[in-house]
């Protein structure tokens, strides 16, 4: 039959490729079990455990050689004969504990014992003995209470954990493209460096005062944040991650007399296990817990913990602090309240809630009730479904040609797809925008935005890239120096929740498999290991982080160094 065919054009083999099933199902399929997880078996406290790289051969007798990787558990109290990582002459060194004290393994504050919470919420190990921490009896648990714990100068503190040379120096962390100060230690604040201060204005001040200046290292900060929240969940059954450095904890089960102790012990353990200093605010509502946290930060005599569950203590502090420090009171509301003679948080707490609603809307009413100790904001231990997803960046170098802009928005589409798939969501439309610098008066201004609708909801990175490029082509204009661009997707829907078009040419199963493979490769070898060519390689437009520290906790090529010389 094939011989009778008259072939007049070039034909590529195979001419026919029928799908054939071969082989037999494995008899082991029904007996597959999960592989042994060495991490789970060998690492007792993951949030307190870090990888370090050895530099030098002075520990050869202990079987530790130059270039070896070592596992450091900060939660373990060193005893005679242990090998520790210690800070010596502003560098990290390895030595037996009788030779050097080890802040890496023993960094508790004076007076605090090492804490290792057990599985029993009614007791906690305190070093060698076990001290019972009584939980609230039902008659004492009638008042809801919350704790807000956050890292002090969190970004800066993360940098200090791995660099002993800056332990006492002023430290600041800069925003994207090293534009302005977004985190400052108390020493930097004392020099007059304000939040959001442009770096070019304070460059000389930083140089003259030996200020340590870092680019934002969000990879490091995100990992340290995850470690903190892992610890918090060992102390409270319900945790709401409010931001990268703040979390609310449910403390309703803790007796009133034990709440401050709880806060001190938690703070001490976080310091020991991660090296991050924190403050804890405790109150009967989330607003009061956040207010208490502010009080703890501003009043060193409290030791980093403030408990405002007692009404008299609470009112005393509310009357001392300006109303603008209350969570939910912005600058506009503060001016309005000042004009009415409401100047302190205590003044606001005494306002009738219905009047507050007329003055400040329902948000103001809720704030007043919360200041009065009436809980209106529940703990959101399960994050609500995301309603939007955005990837926006300021360019490291202005983009002046369409090719560069298409490359940038392609990279944004790739990243947006990763985020959507991680949360099990899909986008139905995408807004694409770009604009020139608002601060450079020499450049001809231009700002534009357009919306691209999808035929069906998708989280396929290639669909998002096509949409981003389509929008960019539509609004890009030659002759401009674009400083920023981005893509925004709102009204997200759960993946696979939308009806498919009647004539759907897209193979969704193939798309899902391709995206799963893409995510698996980038998850194993690092984000950006496998990218579409349209996202570019050189990327001159990419946001600059010229002063970024190593990604100590997530990249094996950038581990902290323990000197053994």
N, C-alpha and C positions, 0 to 999 in steps of 0.2 A: 504493500500500500504506500509506504513512504517513498519507494522507488519511483512511483508514478507522479510524484509531486514535481512540478516544474519550479525550480527556485531561481528567481531572477535577481534577487538582492542578497546582500551578505546576511547570513544567519548565524547567530551566536548559539552555541550549544551550552546546556542541553536544550534540545528542541521541546521536549516535554519533561516535566518534573512532577509526577504524581506524588501525592502524600502517602507514604507507606508507614505502617506501624510495625516496628520490629522489636524483638526481645520480649521479656516477661516482667511483670511487676516484681520488685524485690521482696523476698520473704521477710526482710528485716523492717519493712515499712511500718508494721504494726508494733515494733518494739523499740523504735527510736526514742532515746531519752536525751535530755539536755546535757551538753558537754560539761565537764567539770570546770567551774569558774574559779580560776586561780586567784583572781582579785578578791573574790568573796571569801575564799578560804584563808588567804594569807594576810589580808589587810583588815585589821580590826576596826579602825576608825577612818573611813575614806576622807571625810572632810578635813581631818587633821594630818593627812599623809601626803607627802610631796616627794617627787623624784629630784635627785641632785646628781651632778656629774663630778667625778673626782679628778683633781689636777695635782699630780705628784705621786711619789712612790714611798713616802715615809711610813705608810701603813701596810707595807708588804708583809710584815710578820703577822698581821691580822688577816691576810688573804685579800687585801684591798689594793688594787693596782691603778695606775694612771689610766684614765679613760673609763673606768668602771662606773656603772650607774648604781646609786645607793637609794634606799627607801628610808625616808625620815618621817617618823611618827611623833608629832609635837605633843600628843596627848599622854605620852609615857613619861613618868618621872624617872630620870636616870638614877641608877645605883652603881656602886663601885664595880668596876669591870666592864661597864657598858661603853660602847663607842658612841660619841656624840658629835654633833655639828655645833661649833661654838663661834661666837663673834670675838675676834681677837685683832686688835689694831685695825679696826674698821674693815676687816675682811672675814669671811667665813672659813674656819679651819676645822679639821677633824682631829680629835684627840680623846684619850680616856677621860672620864669626867673628873678624876682627881687632879688633872693637870689644868683644865680650863672649865669654867662655868659655862653651861650651855643654855643660852636664851632660846635657842631653836627647839629645845626639848623641855625647858623649864622656864616659862616666862610669866608665871602667875604674879599677880600683884602681892605685895606684902600682906600677910594675914589671911590669905585665901588658900585653902587646900585644893588639891587637884580633884576635879569632879568627873565622874564617869557615870552618867545616868544609866540605871539598870532598866530592864524591861518592866519592872514593877513601878508604876507611877507613884506608889506610896512611899518609896524609899529611894535614896541616891547614895552611891558610894562616895565617901569623902576620904580618899587616900586609903589608909590601912583599916579604918573602921567603917561601920555603916551607921549613918544617922537617919532616923526616921523623919521624913518631911510630911507631917500630917495633912491630909486633904480635907477639904471643907465638909463638914456635916451638912445635912440637908437644910437645917434651920439657919446655917451660916451662909448658905449659897444662894440666898434670895436676891443678891445684887450681882448683875452682870459686871464683869470687869475685863479690861483689855490692857495689853502692854504694847507699846511701840518701841522697838529697838532699832537703832540705826548706827551705821559706822561713822565715826568721827572723821571728817575730811576724807571720805572713803577712798577716792581715787588716790590721794596722796598717801594714805595709810597703806594701800596695796603696794605702792612703790617702795615704801619704807621696809616692808616685810622682807624684801629680797635684796635690799641695798643698805647695809649698816652704816655706810659713809654718810647717809643723809638723815640719820636718826635724830640729830639735834639741829640740823640746818632748816631754814625756811624752804618750803617746797610748794610749787604750784604745778597744776596740770592745765594744759591748753586745749582749746576746742579744735574742731576740724580745721585743717590747714594752718594749725598753730596760730589761730587768730586772736583769741582772748583767754583770760584766766577763768576757768570754770570750777576749779577746786583749789583751796588754799589751806595750808596749815595755820594754826594760831600764830606762829612766828612770822609767816608771810603777811597775815592780816595786820600784825603789829607794825609792819613797815608801811602800811597805808595802801596795800594792793587790794583793790576792790573787786567784787564779783563782776565778771564781764569786762574787766579792764583790758583794752587792746594791748597786745604784747609789745607792739612797736613803741608804745608810750612808756612802758616800764622796763624796757630792755636794759637801759643803763642802770636803773635802780637795782635790778636783779644781779647784774654783773658786780656792782659795787658792794652788795651785801651778801654775796656768795649764795644766792638763791638757786636751788636745784630746780630746773625747768624741764618738764616732760611733755611730750605729745600724749594725747589720749590713747590708752592701750585697752580698748574695750574688750578684747579677748581675755586679757588677764582679769579685768574688773568683773566681767560676767562670770568667769569661773570661780572667783573668790566669793561672789554673791551667792552662787549655787551652794558652795560649801557652808556659808553662814546659815542658809535656810535649811540645809540638812541637819545642822545642829539644832536649830530652833524646833524642828519637828520631833526631836527627841525629848523636848521639854513640854511641848503643848500639842494636844491632838489636832488643833485647828490653827492654821497659819495662813494669813493673807499676805502675799508678796505685793507690797504697795509700789515699790520702785526698786531700782538696782541696789540701793543701800538701806531701804526701810521695809520693815515687816511688822504687821500686827499679829499678836498672839492672843488667844482666848485664855483668860486667867480665872474664869468663873469658878473652877474647882479648887482654887487655892484659898485657904483661909485668910482673912484680912491681916492677921498678925504675921503671916508668913510671906506676904507679897513682896515687901522690900527685900527680904532675904532671898527670895526667888530671883528677883532682878539682879542682886549683887552676884549670886552664884552663877547665873546665866552669863552675865557680863564677864566674869572671871574665866569661865570655861572658853568662851569665844576668844578671849585674848590669848589664852594658853594654846588652844588648838590651831588658831589661824594667824595670830599676831595682830589682829585688827582690834583697835580700841573702839568701844561702843558706849552709848548712853541708853538708858531705859526709862521710859515714862509710863506710869501706871494710872489708870483712871476708870471710872464706871462707864465711860463712853469713849468712842474712838477720838472724838474731838478733844476731850480732856486728856486722853493718853498722849496725843500729839502735843498738847500744850505742856503736859508734864515733862515730856522729852525735851522741849525747849528750855524749861526751867532747869532740868538736870544739866544741860549743856552750858548754861550761862552761870551756874553757881557751883563752883568747884567743891565747896564744903559739903555738898550732897553726895560726893563720891560717885557721880555718874548715874545715880538712881533717884527718881522722884516719884513718890506715891501720893496721888491726890484722891484716893478713895474716901478719905475722911472729909466730911463737909466743911469743918472749921479750917482745916489746913488748906483745903481747896480754895475757899473764899479769900483767905489771906494772900495766897499767891495771885489769884485773879485780880485782886485790887491793886497789885503792885506793877502789873505789866500792861503796856499799851494795847489797845484793842486791835491794832494792825497785826499783832503777832498771833491772833487766833486763826486757826485753820479755816479757810473759806471766806475770810474778810480780805478782799483785795484793796488796792489803792483807792479806787473810786468809792467803794463802800466806806473805807476808813475816813475819807474826807467828809462824806455825808454824815457819818456818825459823830465826828468831831464837831460839825456844825450844830448838832443837836445836844452837845454837851456830854456825849457818850465817849469818854476818852480811854477808859481802861476795860480790860476783859471783864472785870467785876461789874462795871456799869452795864455792859451788854448782857451779862447773865441775869441782871435784875429787870430787864425790859420784858414787858408782857409779850408772849410769843406771837399773839395775833397782831400786835403793833409791829413787831419785827417783820411779819409777813408783808404788811403794807409798805414798810420801808425798804426791805431787801429781798422781797419775793419769798417763795417757799423755801429757798435755800437758807435765807436769813432766819426764818422761823425754826428750821431744823437745827441751825447752829445754836440758837438761844436755848432750845430744849436740851441739846447735848451739853451745853455749859451748865445747865441746871441739874445735870446728872440723869437725864431721861434719854436712854439709848434709842436713837432713831436710825443709826447706820449699822446694819448687821455685818458680821465678819464674812467676807467673800472668800472662803477657803477654796472654792472652785471658781477659777477665773471665768467671767462671762464670755460668751462667744464674741470673737472680734467682729467689729462692724466694718472695719477698714484696714487697709494695708498700704503702706507707702514706702517707697525707696527714693530718697532725694539726696543729692550731694552738691556741695560747693566744689567747683573745679580747682585743682591745684594750679593749673595754667588755663587762662581763658580759652574757650573753644571758639574758633573763627570760621571753621568750614563744616559743611554738612557731613562729611565722612567722619570727622571726630565726634559730632553730635550723635550720629547713628551708632557709633561704637559705644558711646557712653550709655545711651538709653537701652542698648542691647544688654549691657552688663546689668543694668537695673532690672530689666525684665527677667534675666536669669535669677537674680537674687529674689525678686518678688515671687517667682514660682517656688523656690525653696521654702520661703516663709509660708506661703499658702498651703503647700503640701504638708508641712510640719503640723499645721493646725487643722488639717482635714477640711479645708475650705476651697471655694472656687470663686472666680470673679466673673461678673456679667458685663462689666464695662471698665474702661480705664481712662483716666484723665492724664494727659501729657502736658507738661509746662516747661518753660525755659525763660530766663530773664538775664539781663545784663546787671552789672554791679550797681547798686543803689548809692554807693559811696564814691564812685569814681566819676567825677563830673566831666572828665575829658572824653569818656566813651559815649557814643550815641546811644541813648536809652532804647530798649525794646523789651517788652514783656508780652507773652502770648500763652494761651492754653487752648486745648481742644479735647474732645471726648471721643473715644473709639468704642463702639459696641461690638460684642462678640456674638456670633451666630448662636452659640450655646455656651453656658458657663464652663470655665476651664481653669486649671492650674498648671497646664502644660507650659513649661518655660518657653518653648518655641512659639506657641500661640501668643504668649505675652510679648515676646521679642518682636514678632510681626506687628502686633498692635502698637507697640511703642515706636517702632520705626515708621509706621504709617502716620502716626500722630506727629512725630518729629518732622517728617518731610512736609507736612501740611503747614506747620507754623514757623519753620526755620526761615530766616532771612539773612542773606549775605550782607557783609559790611558791618556786622556787629560782633562785639567781643562778649560772648555769653559767660556769665560767672556761675550760674547754677541751673540745674535741670532736674526733673524728677517725674515719677509716675505715681499716681494715687488711684487706689481701687476702693470704692465704698459699696455698701449694700451686698456684702459677701454672703454666700450661701453655702450650706454644708455640701461637701463633695458628693456627686452623683445624686443630688436631690432634685435636680431640674429635669423635666421631661425632654426627651431627645427629639430633634426635628424629624418629621416624617421621612424626608430624604436625607439621611445623615451619611455623608461620605467618609466621615472621620472614624478611624478604627480606635475606639477609646481603650480597648484592652491593650493594644499595641502601645498606645501613648502611655498608659499606666506602667507597663513593663519597662519602657524606655526611661521614664522619669525615675522609677525605682532603681534602675541600674545606675543612672547618673548620680542620684543621691547616695547610693552605696559607695561608689568610687570616691566621691568628694568627702563622704563621711570617714572613710578609711584613710585616705591619703591627704586630707586637708582641703578646705574650701578653695575652689579655683583650680584644682588639679585637672579637672576635665571641664572645659568650657567650649561654647560654640565659637567658631572663628570670627563671627560678627562682633563678638564682645572685645576683640582686640588683644594684643599681646603687650605692646609697649606702653600704651595708656598714658600719654603725657597729661591728659586731663585729670587723672586720678587724684583724689584728695591726698594732700601731703601730710605725713607724720614723721618729720625729719628727726624728732627727738624721742621717738617711741622706744620704750624699754623692751627687753626680750619678753616673749610670751612664755614665761617660766613654767607654767603649769599645764600647758596644752601642746607644746611643740618640743619634741624630743631633741631637736637641734638647738634649742635655746634654753636649756636647763640651767639653773643656777649652779655655780661652781663652788665646790668645797675643796679648799687647798690642803694638800697633804705633802708639805715640803719641809 
